[in-house]
Amino acid sequence: MGIIELIRLFRKWVWLFLLGGILAGGSAYLWSNHQGVKYEASATIAVGHFMQAPNPDASDIRAGAELAKTYAELAKTYEVIGAAVEAGRFSISAEDLKELISARVVTDTSLLVISVTYSDPLLAADMANEVAQQLILHSPSYLTPEQHEQIDLANAEIDNLNQELKRVRAELATLEQDLLEAQDPAEIRELREQRNAVASLINEKSRIIAEFSAMITDLRERSNSLEIVDHARIPTEPVGISAVYKVALGAFMGTFVVAVGVLLHEYLNDTLQSPAEVTRLVTWPTLGIISRFGSARDSYSKRLITFREPHASAADAYRTLRTNLCLSADGIRGQEAYIVTSPGPAEGKTVTVANLAVAMAMAGLRVVLIDADLRRPKLHQVFNLKNDAGLANLLMLQPDGPISGQSRQTTSSPGLEAIIQDTEIPGLRVITSGHATVNPTELLASDAMKYWLACLRSASDVDIILFDMPPILTVADSVELAATGQVPVVLVIQAGRTRRGAVLRAKEQLDVLGVKVAGVVLNGVRWRDLEYTYGYSRYEYVRSPTDSNDV
């Protein structure tokens, strides 16, 4: 798909792009307002005390990092969250608080960050700190009251021992001084014994202090112990993207989704939309481009727009079709016959041939319009004519005799005069279908059809003969008459309805029988598509105040 085609699609669907962007952007704005301003507060917990050790063990470091992941999940359990709600007396449920909490582990560390996002910054900080505290209280590594009591007793004993150790060391210093001053051997021996006893006491008390200290260290410095190293502070700035950014992002995403949908629609849509597509598909010329007019509920008579509304743009399109069709016959006017048909049903062939016939009659041509759709005839409804006798009845008659190539008869022969009907349009006469028959294909390919067609072609009061025929892909009537009567075909295609495959199959049938195709009429085109693709615009008739209201 080239740049020009993309520009065409953009111009064609720009209203949908704008609508998608506005709806998505508006939804993002409403959602942003509903969400309100949010604040985030975070508390940081250290798992393990190995950082305080002068030579931390690698296994403790790895264990702390792995345990932090487990505590991140434990922080969102109902036991911890429920205890936090109860302890902090927060006015939300545990289920609601769980939706506000997020827990993450800082990469390559044993630091656990617990965050709470809430509309109140003060409560966000309080909830984050309380959840962190409750996680410590509910963790397996939390010290029991008995263990805390053991640590307190050990610290008290250490204090007492340190006091005694201070007194004993002072006593040892005194003994050392006395030993230096003593002269009597007996006194010296006694002082040495006392010194040795005091030294042993110092060593014993130091050993006991070391044991108490080791017990305290063992209780406090386990690898899975928790400690809050950074309490949550009250946030001052809201988190999340701004409302303007949300609206812009929503509008972009809405437009993008619409663009994808449009491209998918255009890719999957195999119907013909424009004359360029028809030209690329087949080599036939496009004789006319007929825009949409009227309503699908309008009667056939109301859709005779070239007669009812001759100044409408669609009427101008039928007049253009008339001109192109006449000039396509090497500029020769008169004694021409055309079959107007379509690949499938409901593609506008009857309305097209009726309006074409009116446009030709208004140009001064003497037109005979024949309803050769013997299965579903409609032309008598278009022109409000009787259908008691028509083409089917004519084909039942015995031909009057051979048609001389040099004689110029008229349509006043007994057979034609009985079935041909005048209309309210001067110069336009219609042969309706007549009574239904069980073998329409055989009748249209019969010698009688050739005879009456030759009779009409040689009539001096006939310039143009138009046939309204059934769809090509539905029955063989059209190709039979076109092939046996050497009548060129005008193929009507409904824009947005006729599929490419149907046109190709119709072309194949016509090519096999060597049927001449005068061209294609693209029916039911929207003016907007023409403007986007070709720059066409309407050039409508403007009445002056002195114009009559009569048509």
C-alpha positions in Angstrom: 0.0 0.0 0.0 1.6 3.2 -1.2 1.7 6.7 0.4 -1.1 8.0 -1.8 -3.4 5.1 -0.8 -2.6 5.7 2.9 -3.4 9.4 2.5 -6.7 8.4 0.8 -7.5 6.1 3.7 -6.7 8.8 6.2 -8.9 11.3 4.5 -11.7 8.8 4.2 -11.6 7.7 7.8 -10.3 10.8 9.5 -13.6 11.3 11.3 -13.3 7.8 12.8 -9.7 8.5 13.9 -10.8 11.7 15.6 -13.8 9.9 17.2 -11.6 7.1 18.5 -9.0 9.6 19.9 -11.7 11.7 21.5 -13.5 8.8 23.1 -10.3 7.2 24.4 -8.8 10.5 25.6 -12.1 11.3 27.3 -12.2 7.9 29.0 -8.7 8.4 30.2 -9.6 11.8 31.6 -12.6 10.4 33.5 -10.6 7.5 34.8 -7.8 9.8 35.9 -10.3 12.0 37.8 -11.9 8.9 39.4 -8.5 7.6 40.6 -7.5 10.9 42.2 -4.1 12.0 43.5 -2.0 9.2 45.0 1.0 9.4 47.4 3.6 6.6 48.0 5.5 6.0 51.3 8.1 3.3 51.7 9.8 1.6 54.7 13.0 -0.4 54.2 13.8 -3.5 56.2 17.2 -5.3 56.4 17.1 -9.0 56.5 20.0 -10.3 58.7 22.7 -8.5 60.6 25.7 -9.7 58.6 26.5 -6.1 57.5 27.4 -5.3 61.1 29.9 -8.1 61.2 33.5 -7.2 60.5 34.0 -10.3 58.3 30.5 -11.3 57.0 30.1 -14.8 55.9 29.1 -15.3 52.2 26.5 -17.9 53.1 24.8 -15.4 55.4 24.8 -12.8 52.6 23.2 -15.2 50.2 20.7 -16.5 52.8 19.6 -12.9 53.6 19.0 -12.0 49.9 17.0 -15.2 49.4 15.0 -14.7 52.6 14.1 -11.2 51.6 12.1 -12.6 48.7 10.1 -14.8 51.1 9.5 -11.9 53.4 8.2 -9.8 50.4 5.4 -12.3 50.0 4.8 -12.6 53.8 4.3 -8.9 54.0 1.1 -9.2 51.9 -0.4 -12.0 53.9 -3.7 -11.3 55.7 -2.1 -12.2 59.1 0.4 -9.3 58.8 -2.0 -6.9 57.1 -4.8 -7.6 59.5 -2.5 -7.1 62.4 -1.4 -3.8 60.9 -5.0 -2.5 60.4 -5.8 -3.5 64.0 -2.7 -2.0 65.5 -2.8 1.2 63.5 -6.6 1.5 63.8 -6.9 2.3 60.1 -10.3 3.0 58.7 -9.9 0.5 55.8 -10.3 -3.3 55.6 -7.4 -5.7 55.3 -8.5 -6.5 51.8 -8.4 -2.9 50.8 -5.0 -2.4 52.4 -3.6 -5.4 50.6 -4.5 -3.7 47.3 -2.4 -0.7 48.4 0.7 -2.6 49.4 3.7 -3.5 47.2 6.8 -5.2 48.3 10.1 -5.5 46.4 13.6 -6.6 47.1 16.4 -4.2 46.1 18.5 -5.9 43.4 21.5 -7.9 44.7 20.8 -7.0 48.4 18.8 -8.3 51.3 16.9 -5.0 51.7 13.2 -5.3 51.5 11.1 -2.2 50.6 7.5 -2.1 51.6 5.5 0.6 49.9 1.9 1.9 50.4 0.1 4.0 47.8 -2.8 6.0 49.2 -4.6 9.3 48.7 -3.6 10.6 52.2 0.2 11.0 52.5 0.2 10.8 56.3 -1.8 7.6 56.4 0.4 6.2 53.6 3.5 6.6 55.8 1.8 5.3 58.9 0.5 2.2 57.1 3.9 1.5 55.5 5.6 1.7 58.9 3.0 -0.4 60.7 3.1 -3.2 58.0 6.9 -3.3 58.4 6.6 -3.5 62.1 4.0 -6.2 62.0 6.1 -8.2 59.6 8.9 -8.2 62.1 6.6 -9.2 64.9 5.1 -12.0 62.9 8.4 -13.3 61.4 9.9 -16.6 62.6 13.1 -14.8 63.6 11.4 -12.4 66.0 12.7 -12.9 69.6 10.2 -14.2 72.1 9.6 -12.5 75.5 11.7 -15.2 77.2 14.6 -14.6 74.8 14.4 -10.9 75.5 14.4 -11.7 79.2 17.5 -13.8 78.7 19.3 -11.0 76.9 18.3 -8.6 79.7 19.6 -10.9 82.4 22.8 -11.6 80.5 23.3 -7.8 80.1 22.7 -7.4 83.9 25.2 -10.1 84.7 27.7 -8.6 82.4 27.3 -5.3 84.1 27.8 -6.8 87.5 30.8 -8.9 86.4 32.4 -5.8 84.8 32.0 -4.0 88.2 33.5 -6.8 90.1 36.2 -7.2 87.4 37.1 -3.5 87.9 37.3 -4.0 91.7 39.4 -7.1 91.4 41.8 -5.5 88.9 42.2 -2.6 91.3 43.0 -5.2 94.1 45.5 -6.9 91.7 47.2 -3.6 91.1 47.5 -3.0 94.9 49.0 -6.5 95.4 51.5 -5.9 92.6 52.6 -2.6 94.3 52.9 -4.3 97.8 54.9 -7.1 96.2 57.4 -4.7 94.9 57.8 -3.0 98.3 58.0 -6.3 100.4 61.4 -7.4 101.8 60.4 -10.3 103.9 60.5 -13.6 102.0 57.4 -15.0 103.9 55.5 -11.9 103.1 56.5 -12.1 99.5 55.3 -15.7 99.2 51.9 -14.7 100.7 51.5 -11.7 98.4 52.3 -13.9 95.3 49.7 -16.4 96.3 47.1 -13.7 96.7 48.1 -12.2 93.3 47.7 -15.6 91.6 44.3 -16.1 93.2 43.1 -12.6 92.1 44.4 -13.2 88.5 42.5 -16.5 88.4 39.4 -14.7 89.5 39.8 -12.1 86.8 40.2 -14.8 84.1 37.1 -16.6 85.3 35.0 -13.5 85.3 36.3 -12.5 81.8 35.3 -16.0 80.6 31.8 -15.7 82.0 31.4 -12.2 80.4 32.5 -13.7 77.1 29.9 -16.5 77.4 27.1 -14.0 78.1 28.2 -11.8 75.2 28.3 -14.8 72.8 24.8 -15.8 73.9 23.5 -12.3 73.2 25.3 -12.2 69.9 23.8 -15.5 68.9 20.3 -14.3 69.7 20.6 -11.0 68.0 22.8 -11.7 65.0 20.9 -14.5 63.1 20.8 -14.5 59.3 17.0 -14.2 59.1 16.5 -11.5 61.6 14.6 -8.3 60.6 15.3 -4.7 61.4 13.7 -1.5 60.0 16.7 0.5 58.7 14.6 3.3 57.1 11.2 4.3 58.4 8.6 5.6 55.9 8.4 9.4 55.8 5.4 11.5 54.8 5.6 12.0 51.0 5.2 15.5 49.6 4.8 14.8 45.9 2.1 12.6 44.3 3.1 9.6 42.3 2.0 8.4 38.8 1.8 10.1 35.5 0.0 13.4 35.1 -3.6 13.7 33.9 -2.4 15.4 30.7 -0.1 12.6 29.9 -2.9 10.0 30.5 -5.3 11.8 28.2 -2.6 12.1 25.5 -1.7 8.5 25.9 -5.4 7.4 25.8 -6.0 9.5 22.7 -3.0 8.0 21.0 -4.0 4.4 21.8 -7.6 5.1 20.7 -6.4 6.4 17.4 -3.9 3.6 17.0 -6.6 0.9 17.6 -8.9 2.6 15.1 -6.0 2.7 12.5 -5.4 -1.0 13.0 -9.1 -1.7 12.6 -9.3 0.4 9.4 -6.3 -1.3 7.9 -7.6 -4.7 8.8 -11.0 -3.8 7.3 -9.5 -2.5 4.1 -7.3 -5.6 3.8 -10.2 -8.1 4.4 -12.7 -6.1 2.3 -12.7 -7.6 -1.2 -15.5 -5.5 -2.6 -14.9 -3.0 -5.3 -15.0 0.6 -4.0 -13.6 2.9 -6.8 -13.1 3.1 -10.5 -9.4 2.6 -10.1 -10.0 -0.8 -8.5 -12.3 -1.8 -11.3 -9.7 -0.7 -13.9 -6.9 -2.7 -12.1 -9.2 -5.8 -12.0 -10.5 -5.8 -15.6 -9.6 -4.0 -18.8 -13.1 -2.7 -19.5 -13.6 1.1 -19.5 -15.7 2.7 -16.7 -18.6 4.3 -18.6 -20.3 5.9 -15.6 -19.9 6.5 -11.8 -23.3 6.8 -10.2 -23.5 8.1 -6.7 -26.0 7.0 -4.0 -29.3 8.7 -4.1 -32.7 8.2 -2.5 -33.5 5.7 0.2 -33.6 1.9 0.1 -37.3 2.1 1.0 -38.1 4.2 -2.0 -40.3 2.6 -4.7 -38.8 1.9 -8.1 -40.8 4.7 -9.6 -39.3 7.2 -7.1 -35.8 6.0 -8.1 -36.3 7.2 -11.7 -34.2 10.2 -10.8 -33.4 11.4 -14.3 -37.1 12.1 -14.8 -38.2 13.0 -11.2 -35.2 15.2 -10.3 -33.3 16.0 -13.6 -31.1 18.6 -11.8 -29.8 16.1 -9.2 -26.1 15.1 -9.4 -27.0 11.5 -9.9 -29.1 12.5 -13.0 -26.0 14.2 -14.3 -24.1 11.0 -13.8 -26.6 9.1 -15.9 -26.3 11.7 -18.6 -22.6 11.2 -18.5 -23.1 7.4 -18.8 -25.3 8.1 -21.8 -22.7 10.2 -23.5 -19.9 7.7 -22.8 -21.9 4.8 -24.1 -22.9 6.5 -27.3 -19.4 7.6 -28.0 -18.0 4.1 -27.2 -19.8 2.8 -30.3 -17.4 4.7 -32.6 -19.5 7.8 -32.4 -22.4 6.1 -34.4 -25.8 6.9 -33.0 -28.8 4.7 -33.7 -29.5 1.1 -34.3 -27.5 0.0 -31.2 -28.6 -2.6 -28.7 -27.1 -3.1 -25.2 -27.6 -5.6 -22.5 -27.5 -4.1 -19.0 -26.8 -6.7 -16.4 -24.7 -7.3 -13.2 -22.6 -10.2 -11.7 -25.2 -10.8 -8.9 -28.6 -9.7 -7.7 -29.4 -6.4 -6.0 -26.6 -4.4 -7.6 -28.8 -1.8 -9.2 -29.0 -2.9 -12.8 -32.8 -2.2 -13.2 -32.6 1.3 -11.8 -29.5 2.0 -13.9 -31.0 0.8 -17.2 -34.2 2.7 -16.5 -32.5 6.0 -15.8 -30.1 5.5 -18.7 -33.1 5.0 -21.0 -34.7 8.2 -19.7 -31.5 10.1 -20.2 -31.2 8.9 -23.8 -34.8 9.7 -24.6 -34.4 13.2 -23.1 -31.4 13.6 -25.5 -33.8 13.1 -28.5 -33.0 9.4 -29.1 -35.9 7.0 -29.7 -35.4 4.3 -27.1 -37.0 0.9 -26.7 -36.4 -0.5 -23.3 -37.0 -4.3 -23.0 -37.5 -6.1 -19.7 -35.8 -9.4 -20.5 -35.6 -10.5 -16.9 -38.4 -13.0 -17.3 -37.9 -14.3 -13.7 -38.0 -11.2 -11.6 -39.3 -8.4 -13.9 -39.3 -4.8 -12.4 -39.5 -2.4 -15.3 -43.4 -2.3 -15.3 -43.2 -1.1 -11.7 -40.6 1.6 -12.5 -42.8 3.1 -15.3 -46.2 2.1 -13.8 -47.1 0.0 -16.8 -49.3 -3.1 -17.2 -47.6 -6.4 -17.6 -50.4 -8.4 -19.1 -48.5 -9.0 -22.3 -44.8 -8.5 -23.0 -41.6 -10.1 -24.3 -42.5 -13.6 -23.2 -45.8 -13.4 -25.2 -43.9 -11.9 -28.2 -41.5 -14.8 -28.3 -44.4 -17.2 -28.4 -45.6 -15.7 -31.7 -44.5 -17.0 -35.1 -42.3 -14.6 -36.9 -43.9 -12.8 -39.8 -41.1 -13.6 -42.2 -37.4 -12.9 -42.8 -36.2 -9.4 -42.2 -34.7 -7.8 -45.3 -31.4 -6.2 -44.6 -32.4 -3.3 -46.9 -35.9 -2.7 -45.7 -36.7 -0.1 -43.0 -39.7 -1.3 -41.1 -41.3 0.3 -38.1 -42.5 -1.0 -34.7 -46.1 -0.9 -35.9 -46.0 -4.6 -37.0 -48.8 -6.6 -35.4 -46.6 -8.4 -33.0 -44.7 -5.5 -31.7 -47.6 -3.1 -31.7 -49.5 -5.4 -29.3 -46.8 -5.5 -26.6 -44.8 -2.2 -26.9 -46.0 0.5 -24.5 -45.5 4.2 -24.5 -44.3 6.0 -21.3 -44.8 9.5 -20.0 -41.2 10.3 -21.2 -41.3 11.3 -24.9 -39.2 9.0 -27.1 -39.1 6.1 -24.6 -41.2 3.0 -25.1 -41.1 -0.2 -23.0 -41.6 -3.8 -23.7 -42.4 -5.5 -20.3 -41.6 -9.1 -19.5 -45.1 -10.4 -19.9 -46.4 -13.6 -18.4 -43.8 -15.8 -16.6 -42.5 -18.8 -18.4 -40.7 -22.0 -17.4 -38.0 -21.8 -20.0 -36.7 -18.2 -20.2 -33.2 -19.1 -21.2 -34.4 -21.1 -24.2 -36.8 -18.3 -25.3 -34.1 -15.7 -25.2 -31.8 -17.8 -27.3 -34.5 -18.9 -29.7 -34.9 -18.0 -33.4 -37.9 -15.9 -32.4 -35.7 -13.7 -30.2 -33.2 -13.2 -33.1 -36.1 -12.3 -35.4 -37.7 -9.7 -33.2 -34.3 -8.3 -32.3 -33.5 -7.9 -35.9 -36.9 -6.4 -36.5 -36.2 -3.7 -33.8 -32.7 -3.0 -35.1 -34.1 -2.4 -38.6 -37.0 -0.3 -37.4 -36.8 3.3 -38.7 -38.3 4.7 -35.5 -35.8 3.1 -33.1 -32.4 4.5 -32.3 -31.4 2.6 -29.2 -32.5 -0.8 -27.7 -31.7 -1.5 -24.1 -32.3 -4.9 -22.4 -32.7 -5.3 -18.6 -31.3 -8.8 -18.1 -30.9 -11.2 -15.1 -27.5 -11.4 -13.3 -24.8 -13.2 -15.2 -23.7 -15.5 -12.3 -27.2 -16.4 -11.4 -28.7 -17.6 -14.7 -27.4 -18.0 -18.3 -30.0 -15.6 -19.9 -27.7 -12.7 -20.3 -24.8 -14.5 -21.9 -27.1 -16.5 -24.1 -28.7 -13.4 -25.6 -25.4 -11.5 -25.8 -23.7 -14.4 -27.6 -26.5 -15.4 -30.0 -27.7 -11.8 -30.7 -24.3 -10.2 -30.8 -25.4 -7.6 -28.3 -22.7 -5.9 -26.2 -22.9 -5.9 -22.4 -22.9 -3.1 -19.9 -22.0 -4.5 -16.5 -23.3 -2.8 -13.5 -21.2 -3.1 -10.3 -22.4 -2.1 -6.9 -19.7 -0.2 -5.0 -19.1 -1.8 -1.6 -21.2 -4.9 -2.5 -19.9 -6.5 -5.6 -16.9 -8.7 -4.8 -13.8 -9.0 -6.9 -14.2 -12.7 -7.4 -17.8 -12.2 -8.8 -16.5 -9.7 -11.4 -13.7 -12.1 -12.4 -16.1 -15.0 -12.8 -18.5 -12.8 -14.9 -15.6 -11.7 -17.1 -14.5 -15.3 -17.5 -18.0 -16.3 -18.7 -18.2 -13.4 -21.1 -14.7 -14.0 -22.5 -15.4 -17.7 -23.1 -18.3 -16.9 -25.3 -16.6 -14.0 -27.0 -19.2 -11.5 -25.8 -18.3 -7.8 -26.3 -18.4 -5.7 -23.2 -19.1 -2.0 -23.8 -17.9 -1.1 -20.3 -18.7 -1.0 -16.6 -21.0 1.2 -14.5 -19.9 1.7 -10.9 -23.2 2.1 -9.1 -23.9 3.3 -5.5 -20.7 5.2 -5.0 -20.4 7.6 -2.1 -19.4 11.1 -3.0 -17.1 11.2 -0.1 -15.1 8.2 -1.5 -14.9 9.9 -4.9 -13.6 13.2 -3.3 -11.0 11.3 -1.3 -9.8 9.3 -4.2 -10.0 11.5 -7.2 -10.8 15.0 -5.9 -14.3 14.9 -7.5 -16.8 17.4 -6.1 -20.4 18.1 -6.8 -21.4 20.6 -9.4 -25.1 20.9 -8.8 -27.7 23.0 -10.5 -28.7 26.2 -8.7 -32.1 27.6 -9.4 -32.6 31.3 -9.9 -35.6 33.0 -8.3 -37.3 33.2 -11.7 -37.0 29.4 -12.4 -40.2 27.5 -12.5 -40.9 24.7 -9.9 -42.1 22.5 -12.7 -39.7 19.7 -13.8 
